[in-house]
């Protein structure tokens, strides 16, 4: 007996659909601020260790048993300082931003929650906590989804319509998101530059892919060293998509982490890139929810791709 091969390695192929972005834009670009600080694995929340992912400590042999106060501080910088710097960069330019919000993290910073609520930025649920969903049981994952919805409703004033968990979903995640019934889309995919539909448990479900390529996580890995590294990388991606957009418009996702790009020397590269993008015509800088709504209206579900 062979296991069914349920991966789609073909996608839209050589002839992707024209997304018909508003105003005939050649590219839709979505900036995402990942709000994770305060929901990551920690001694206080029962994991018995301090998370160091996407911090200055990546790759360093710390050898700390129990609480790593340096690691905790690097995370705290994101919510104490980096968050406010990113908010300023976008609000000063009048640009939209999507918040990938871990519900518990936002609960733990009421001032940030109030700022997000007042901003009008769309919030995509980044889970109840910034943990590995593929390590959860189905019952635990269902509970986390429910708790996150209730929490975000209370802190930012609206239930989330989008879903994205840490790095990789479990084999149950998408089915549980559809089962919950209130999500328009999920972004637990890295396989395309356009949204696409899936039939999940007999129901149409929209996927708006995300990217770890155009992402400041490359600072955490040491791939980016300077703000110019960041700017040039993202400029090249933008330029390629912008040129292709004459005949095949696509979507560009840009991932931001408060504890990484929120530092001044890195934020300088983001500021240059934002100004560069704003210097072009035919660009739709938008929220992820707006992309999902546009796709659902312009390209309604007609079955999965053959």
C-alpha positions in Angstrom: 0.0 0.0 0.0 1.4 3.4 -1.0 0.8 6.7 0.8 -1.1 9.2 -1.4 1.1 11.9 -2.7 -0.8 15.0 -1.8 1.8 17.7 -2.7 1.1 20.1 -5.6 4.5 20.7 -7.4 2.9 22.3 -10.4 0.9 25.3 -9.2 -0.1 27.8 -11.8 2.7 26.8 -14.1 3.7 28.9 -17.1 0.4 30.8 -17.2 -0.5 32.3 -13.8 -3.8 34.2 -13.6 -3.7 38.0 -13.8 -4.6 39.1 -10.3 -6.0 42.4 -11.6 -4.6 44.3 -8.7 -6.4 47.6 -8.0 -5.4 50.4 -10.3 -3.7 48.0 -12.6 -0.8 47.7 -10.3 2.3 45.7 -11.5 3.0 44.4 -8.0 1.2 44.0 -4.7 3.5 44.3 -1.7 2.6 43.4 1.8 4.8 44.2 4.8 4.3 42.0 7.9 5.4 42.8 11.4 5.6 39.6 13.4 4.6 40.4 17.0 6.0 37.4 19.0 7.8 38.8 22.0 6.2 37.6 25.2 4.7 34.4 23.8 7.9 32.5 22.9 9.0 29.4 24.8 10.2 30.4 28.3 10.9 29.1 31.8 8.0 31.2 33.1 5.5 29.6 30.6 6.6 26.1 31.3 9.1 25.1 28.6 12.1 25.1 31.0 14.3 27.1 28.7 14.6 30.6 27.1 13.9 30.9 23.4 16.8 32.5 21.4 15.3 32.3 17.9 15.9 35.3 15.7 18.1 37.2 18.2 21.7 38.2 18.4 22.4 34.9 20.3 21.6 32.7 17.2 24.5 30.3 16.8 26.2 31.3 20.0 27.0 28.6 22.6 25.3 30.1 25.7 25.2 27.0 27.9 22.7 28.7 30.2 20.6 26.3 32.3 17.1 27.6 33.1 16.5 31.3 32.4 18.8 33.1 30.0 18.3 36.7 31.0 20.3 38.0 28.1 18.0 36.1 25.7 14.9 37.4 27.5 16.2 40.9 27.1 16.7 40.5 23.4 13.1 39.5 23.0 11.9 42.3 25.3 13.8 44.9 23.1 11.3 44.0 20.3 8.2 44.9 22.3 9.8 47.7 24.3 11.5 49.5 21.5 11.5 47.8 18.1 7.7 47.8 17.9 7.4 51.5 18.2 10.2 52.2 15.7 8.4 50.0 13.1 5.1 51.7 13.8 6.6 55.1 13.2 8.3 54.1 10.0 5.0 53.0 8.4 2.7 55.6 9.9 5.0 58.5 9.0 4.8 57.3 5.4 1.1 56.6 5.5 1.8 53.0 4.6 -0.3 49.9 5.6 1.2 47.1 7.6 -0.1 43.7 8.5 0.6 42.4 12.1 1.2 38.7 12.5 0.1 38.8 16.2 0.7 36.1 18.7 -2.3 36.6 21.0 -0.5 36.1 24.3 2.3 38.4 23.4 -0.1 41.3 22.5 -2.1 40.6 25.8 1.1 41.2 27.7 1.6 44.7 26.2 -1.6 46.7 26.5 0.0 49.9 25.1 1.1 48.0 21.9 -2.4 46.5 21.7 -4.0 49.9 21.9 -1.6 51.3 19.2 -2.4 48.4 16.9 -6.1 48.9 17.4 -5.9 52.6 16.7 -3.7 52.2 13.6 -6.2 50.3 11.5 -3.5 47.8 10.5 -4.9 44.3 9.8 -4.1 41.6 12.3 -3.4 38.0 11.2 -3.4 35.5 14.0 0.1 34.2 14.6 -1.1 31.6 17.0 -1.8 31.8 20.7 1.9 31.5 21.3 5.1 31.5 19.2 5.7 27.8 19.5 6.0 24.8 17.2 2.5 23.8 16.2 3.7 20.5 14.7 4.6 19.5 18.3 1.0 20.0 19.5 -1.7 17.3 19.7 -4.8 17.9 17.6 -6.7 18.8 20.8 -4.0 21.2 22.0 -3.9 22.9 18.6 -7.7 23.3 18.5 -7.5 24.9 22.0 -4.8 27.3 20.9 -6.7 28.5 17.9 -9.8 29.1 20.0 -7.9 30.9 22.8 -6.1 33.1 20.2 -9.3 34.3 18.6 -10.9 35.2 21.9 -7.7 37.0 23.0 -7.3 39.1 19.9 -10.9 40.0 19.9 -10.4 41.5 23.3 -7.0 43.2 22.7 -7.3 44.7 19.2 -11.1 44.8 18.9 -11.7 42.3 16.1 -11.4 38.6 15.6 -8.6 37.7 13.1 -9.6 36.7 9.6 -6.2 35.3 8.7 -4.0 32.6 10.2 -0.2 31.9 10.3 1.6 29.8 12.8 5.3 29.7 13.6 7.4 28.5 10.7 5.6 25.2 9.9 2.0 24.1 10.5 1.1 20.6 11.7 -0.6 18.2 9.4 -3.9 19.2 11.2 -3.5 23.0 11.2 -5.3 23.9 8.0 -8.2 21.5 8.6 -8.6 22.9 12.1 -8.5 26.5 10.8 -11.3 25.7 8.3 -13.2 23.8 11.0 -13.2 26.9 13.2 -15.1 28.6 10.4 -14.3 32.3 10.8 -11.0 32.6 8.9 -10.9 33.9 5.3 -7.4 32.7 4.6 -4.2 31.2 6.0 -0.6 32.0 5.1 1.0 28.7 6.2 2.5 28.2 2.7 5.8 29.3 1.0 5.1 27.8 -2.4 3.8 30.7 -4.6 3.7 34.4 -5.4 0.0 34.5 -5.8 -2.9 33.4 -3.6 -4.7 30.1 -4.5 -7.7 28.1 -3.4 -7.8 24.7 -1.6 -10.7 22.5 -0.9 -10.5 21.5 2.7 -13.0 19.2 4.3 -15.2 19.9 1.3 -15.1 23.7 1.8 -13.3 26.3 -0.2 -10.3 27.8 1.6 -7.9 30.6 0.4 -4.2 30.4 0.9 -2.1 33.6 0.7 1.5 32.4 0.7 4.1 34.0 2.9 7.9 34.2 2.4 11.0 33.6 4.4 13.1 34.8 1.6 12.3 38.5 1.7 12.6 38.5 5.5 14.8 40.1 8.1 15.4 36.6 9.6 18.5 36.7 7.5 20.0 39.0 10.1 19.5 36.4 12.7 21.2 33.8 10.6 24.1 36.1 9.7 23.2 36.2 6.0 22.6 39.9 6.3 25.2 41.9 8.0 24.4 45.5 7.1 21.4 47.7 6.3 22.7 47.9 2.8 22.6 44.1 2.5 18.9 44.3 3.5 18.1 47.1 1.1 19.9 45.6 -1.9 18.3 42.2 -1.4 14.8 43.6 -1.2 15.4 46.1 -4.0 16.5 43.3 -6.3 13.4 41.2 -5.5 11.1 44.2 -6.0 12.8 45.2 -9.3 12.5 41.7 -10.7 8.8 41.5 -9.8 8.1 45.0 -10.9 9.6 44.3 -14.4 7.7 41.0 -14.7 4.5 42.8 -13.6 4.1 44.3 -17.0 2.7 40.9 -18.2 2.5 38.8 -15.0 1.7 40.8 -11.9 2.6 39.0 -8.6 2.7 39.5 -4.8 5.7 40.3 -2.7 5.7 39.5 1.1 8.2 41.2 3.3 8.6 39.8 6.8 9.7 42.0 9.8 10.6 41.1 13.3 10.6 43.8 16.0 13.7 42.3 17.8 15.7 42.3 14.5 14.8 45.0 12.0 13.7 47.2 15.0 17.3 48.0 15.8 18.5 51.4 14.3 21.2 50.1 12.0 18.9 47.6 10.5 15.8 49.8 10.4 17.8 52.3 8.3 17.7 49.7 5.5 14.0 49.2 5.8 13.4 52.9 5.7 15.5 53.2 2.4 13.5 50.3 0.9 10.1 51.9 1.9 11.1 55.1 0.3 12.4 53.3 -2.8 9.0 51.5 -3.2 7.1 54.7 -2.8 9.1 56.2 -5.6 7.5 53.9 -8.1 4.1 54.1 -9.9 1.9 51.0 -10.3 2.6 49.6 -6.9 -0.1 48.4 -4.5 1.2 48.6 -0.9 -1.5 46.9 1.0 -2.5 44.7 4.0 -2.7 40.9 3.7 -6.4 40.9 4.4 -7.0 43.3 1.5 -5.1 40.9 -0.8 -7.3 38.0 0.4 -10.5 40.0 0.0 -9.4 41.1 -3.5 -8.6 37.6 -4.6 -11.8 36.1 -3.2 -13.8 38.8 -5.1 -11.8 38.8 -8.3 -10.9 35.1 -8.5 -13.7 33.2 -6.6 -13.4 29.6 -5.9 -13.9 27.4 -8.9 -12.3 24.2 -7.7 -8.7 23.4 -7.1 -6.2 23.7 -9.9 -6.1 20.5 -12.0 
